[in-house]
């Protein structure tokens, strides 16, 4: 998505992604970023349980953080980006926003958000 696209196109892409994820929920695993960071071993265990895999080895957060920071720096947590108010209002006014919000709610209701 690095090329210039319209806001509606980005929202539509997200809607298609969310719809596809929900339609194939038996083949996908979803969690929240907050839960993954707070209790990665719990998330790994739930993943293994869903796909009938052996329980994962418990790897420390320090080892995971160092590996991600070294090998996948773009995926390492960065400070939260504040959405400017003009962009937020454009998103809310988008014709596609209602669909995106509906799918966001559906996904949120299907994700284990228990922490620790």
Backbone torsions as a table, in degrees:
resi	resn	phi	psi	omega
1	UNK	NA	25.2	-177.6
2	UNK	-79.0	-16.9	178.9
3	UNK	-78.8	165.7	179.6
4	UNK	-73.0	123.4	177.8
5	UNK	-137.4	165.5	179.2
6	UNK	-80.9	160.1	177.8
7	UNK	-61.5	-42.8	178.2
8	UNK	-60.5	-37.1	178.8
9	UNK	-66.5	-40.0	177.5
10	UNK	-64.8	-42.3	179.4
11	UNK	-66.3	-41.3	178.0
12	UNK	-62.9	-40.6	176.4
13	UNK	-57.8	-44.8	-179.8
14	UNK	-64.0	-40.3	178.8
15	UNK	-61.2	-45.4	178.8
16	UNK	-62.0	-44.2	178.3
17	UNK	-59.8	-48.9	-178.3
18	UNK	-63.8	-43.5	179.7
19	UNK	-62.5	-43.7	179.5
20	UNK	-63.8	-42.6	178.9
21	UNK	-61.7	-43.1	179.6
22	UNK	-67.5	-39.9	-179.2
23	UNK	-67.6	-23.8	-179.2
24	UNK	-115.3	36.4	-175.0
25	UNK	-61.1	-24.8	178.0
26	UNK	-72.3	-17.2	-179.0
27	UNK	-107.9	-1.4	-177.6
28	UNK	-123.5	161.2	176.1
29	UNK	-127.2	127.9	-179.8
30	UNK	-123.3	141.3	174.0
31	UNK	-146.6	172.8	175.6
32	UNK	-92.9	153.9	176.8
33	UNK	-62.7	-40.5	-179.4
34	UNK	-59.7	-43.4	179.4
35	UNK	-68.2	-40.6	178.6
36	UNK	-59.1	-43.0	-179.6
37	UNK	-72.1	-41.0	-176.8
38	UNK	-72.2	-36.3	-174.7
39	UNK	-150.9	70.0	-175.5
40	UNK	-59.8	-36.2	-178.0
41	UNK	-64.9	-39.7	176.1
42	UNK	-59.1	-45.9	-179.9
43	UNK	-62.7	-44.2	178.9
44	UNK	-61.7	-40.0	178.2
45	UNK	-64.0	-40.7	179.3
46	UNK	-65.8	-38.2	176.1
47	UNK	-61.0	-49.3	-179.7
48	UNK	-61.2	-41.4	179.9
49	UNK	-62.8	-44.8	-178.2
50	UNK	-61.1	-39.1	-175.4
51	UNK	-104.5	18.7	177.3
52	UNK	52.2	49.5	177.8
53	UNK	-106.2	162.8	175.3
54	UNK	-64.5	150.7	176.4
55	UNK	-59.3	137.8	-177.6
56	UNK	-73.6	156.7	173.7
57	UNK	-68.5	141.7	179.5
58	UNK	-81.6	108.7	179.6
59	UNK	-103.9	137.7	-176.7
60	UNK	-68.3	152.7	177.9
61	UNK	-61.1	-35.9	179.9
62	UNK	-60.6	-43.4	179.6
63	UNK	-66.7	-43.3	179.0
64	UNK	-62.5	-47.5	-179.7
65	UNK	-58.0	-44.4	-178.2
66	UNK	-66.3	-39.9	178.7
67	UNK	-64.6	-46.8	-179.2
68	UNK	-65.3	-44.7	-179.1
69	UNK	-60.9	-38.6	-178.6
70	UNK	-76.5	-49.8	-171.0
71	UNK	-94.8	-22.6	-177.9
72	UNK	-137.3	60.2	-173.6
73	UNK	-59.1	-29.5	179.0
74	UNK	-70.9	-16.7	179.2
75	UNK	-97.0	-3.9	179.9
76	UNK	-74.5	139.1	-177.8
77	UNK	-53.2	135.7	177.4
78	UNK	-121.6	165.5	178.0
79	UNK	-56.8	145.4	-179.6
80	UNK	-61.6	137.3	178.8
81	UNK	-92.0	124.6	178.4
82	UNK	-82.8	127.4	178.7
83	UNK	-79.1	121.7	179.7
84	UNK	-58.5	147.2	-175.4
85	UNK	-59.5	-35.4	179.7
86	UNK	-65.3	-36.8	179.3
87	UNK	-72.9	-40.1	177.3
88	UNK	-58.2	-43.0	179.9
89	UNK	-67.9	-35.5	176.5
90	UNK	-64.4	-39.9	178.6
91	UNK	-63.1	-48.0	-178.3
92	UNK	-63.4	-29.4	-179.4
93	UNK	-87.0	-8.8	-178.8
94	UNK	-62.1	143.3	176.8
95	UNK	-63.1	-26.5	-175.5
96	UNK	-88.7	-10.3	-173.9
97	UNK	-60.2	-42.1	-178.1
98	UNK	-59.2	-43.7	177.1
99	UNK	-63.3	-45.0	-179.1
100	UNK	-61.1	-43.7	-179.5
101	UNK	-65.3	-38.1	177.8
102	UNK	-61.8	-47.3	-179.7
103	UNK	-68.5	-35.0	175.7
104	UNK	-59.5	-45.1	179.4
105	UNK	-64.1	-41.7	178.6
106	UNK	-62.2	-43.5	178.7
107	UNK	-65.7	-46.5	-179.0
108	UNK	-57.6	-37.6	179.4
109	UNK	-74.0	-14.5	-179.7
110	UNK	-104.1	3.1	-177.1
111	UNK	-107.4	135.6	175.3
112	UNK	-70.7	115.8	-177.9
113	UNK	-109.9	9.7	178.6
114	UNK	-61.1	135.4	179.0
115	UNK	-114.1	126.4	171.0
116	UNK	61.0	NA	NA
